[in-house]
Amino acid sequence: MPEGPEIRKAADAVEKALKDREVLDISFAFETLEGYEDILTGATVTGVDTKGKAMLTRFDNGYTIYSHNQLYGKWMIRNAYNYPKTNRQLRLAIHNEKKSALLYSASDIEVLRDEEVPDHPFIRKVGPDILSETVTKEQLRERYTSKRFFRRRWTTLLLDQSFVAGIGNYLRSEILFLAGIHPSLRPIDSTPQQIEKATEATITLMEQSYRYKGITVDPDIAERMKAEGKTRNQYRHWVFRRSFQPCHICRTKIEKMEAGNRRLYYCPTCQAL
Ligand SMILES: [Zn+2]
């Protein structure tokens, strides 16, 4: 399941193919949207924003395409009018002189006026997206200590898209590890230092994972392990998917548990109760 950094990468690819180019042709698979084909043809794409797992393709004539990939949606970028061989259903195709951006299998596609975007039910409830918006450490700290959230467990909070958009299962384990927070705790049980580290880790891990293609461990550690012949799965994370492996900080064996029906990994020493 893609998390924020992977979604932003996909949005970058769509943006690179479409931005600042005039739409030659656009087609929607859904009848209810066909009326927008004429409106968007000839418009220029100004950018592609993400809001958690939703993507907002912006046009210069006041319209935005909202799309949410749910579990199956997938964007593919091709040279103009080249279609990949796939059994997937094509749901949206945007063509310009050079490229075609093709959205397959997604069922959640809408066209909105720009001013309607903030009131869209998903956009309205989703939390800040660190990779698409300016979110300061102070704003995040305020959120982590707000009444709305601070009595809930970290493990459920971090996966709640209305808290921070784009955190998924691997980022959850990694943030708690870097913050030294035991998985059973809530923000209200945590020290100010732990809260501070959790806000920092949320920002730095999202950005690092985006920049280093999903690698969240210190890049020097990843390089060293790679040189030792370890696989990407072995060197990618601090704790995630590393059961029984030694912690990179203290050498304690990493443990695995279930939290909210999803697996979570932690170091019993670095994240002691
Ligand atoms: Zn440790």
Residues whose N, C-alpha, C, O or C-beta is under 5 A from the ligand:
A	BS01	ZN	C247 I249 C250 R251 T252 C267 T269 C270
